[in-house]
Amino acid sequence: MSMIRDLRAAVRPSLRKDGASPYSATASSSSAYAYDATREAASAVVDCAVYQDGRRVTCADTLTPHEAMLEVRRQGGFAWIGLHEPTEAEFAGIAAEFGLHPLAVEDAVHAHQRPKLERYDDTLFTVFKTIHYVEHEELTATSEVVETGEVMCFTGRDFFITVRHGGHGSLRALRRRLQEDPELLAKGPSAVLHTIADHVVDGYLAVADAMQDDIDEVETEVFSAPSKGRGTARGVDAGRIYQLKREVLEFKRAVAPLLRPMQLLSERPMRLIDPDIQKYFRDVADHLTRVQEQVVGFDELLNSILQANLAQAAVAQNEDMRKITSWAAIIAVPTAVCGVYGMNFDHMPELHWRFGYPMVLALIGGVCFAIHRTLKRNGWL
């Protein structure tokens, strides 16, 4: 075994000198395939660059992922490759070039994954759910409050690959900001992973603040409805509350599963994570915990608001039924009297008396007035 290791050590440097792949002859043919396939992935590649000592040393105009790795193997540093919604064919070459695990590749291509952190050999695969707040003039029962996307990250010793899904959450500004801090970027791929995690969680905080305004607006409408509608909740649409609750649930699905990965990155030593960078993951985990508490609070508050709204609707229906019953009781008086006198009997009280008719009308009016006063005094009318 020692002789084989010595042979490999002797072969690798000679291959690096002439720019060939640092693997065996079989690996060279595989690398050639990867080179052709990575050119096919050009349409999905958003940016591709090599960083040495925290500074960008190549441009993305002509550089392919294969060429970026050749540059890294010759000069050191790491390659950062960004892709947007690649197809299987577009991503196949990059997966072969960097030796990505098939399961992680499948997740990255098909998206719709749960936030998670997985380790495949010498590669960390991280999934983040991005949340974007959708601006709206008025919240309705069909309003879209949050829009989700995904960012998948492959973190290796000398490469970092991002695969983004969704129409928002661009990482261009984040890349430029990192390039302005060479000292941080010099820490390698783990610094990029931390910056993306921090960027995603900061987005959660902004969305939580915006959703708080929507919830406050709905809460105000629900509890001010009785004063506007004389004890009824006719002005509040329960569909709006339910829609907001569904959007909060979508938010919760993005935040809750990410807690464990952030705790692992901040607490458990990992070979691919620089110890100096690991300290910063604690801050991200702390912010994420804060967002998680906010989202749980939103869910509970919306439950209370929905129950209060339904209770107000039940009270409004009860008051309507009391009013209907009250008027039915008043109308029952003339109905009963007129029903009796409409039987056409010959011998009836005051039937042939001159003042019989006005007396009956006065009796009906007096009884109805007395019932009305009594019901109004008791709050039924």
Secondary structure, DSSP 8 states (H G I E B T S, - for coil): -HHHHHHHHHHHHHHHHTT--SS-HHHHHHHHHHHHHHHHGGGTEEEEEEEETTEE-S-TTT--HHHHHHHHHHH-SEEEEEEES--HHHHHHHHHHHT--HHHHHHHHH-----EEEEETTEEEEEEEEEEE---SS--TT---EEEEEEEEEE-SSEEEEEEESSS---HHHHHHHHT-HHHHTT-HHHHHHHHHHHHHHHHHHHHHHHHHHHHHHHHHHHHHHHHTTS--TT--HHHHHHHHHHHHHHHHHHGGGHHHHHHHHHS--TTS-HHHHHHHHHHHHHHHHHHHHHHHHHHHHHHHHHHHHHHHHHHHHHHHHHHHHHHHHHHHHHHHHHHHTT--SS-TTSS-TTHHHHHHHHHHHHHHHHHHHHHHTT--
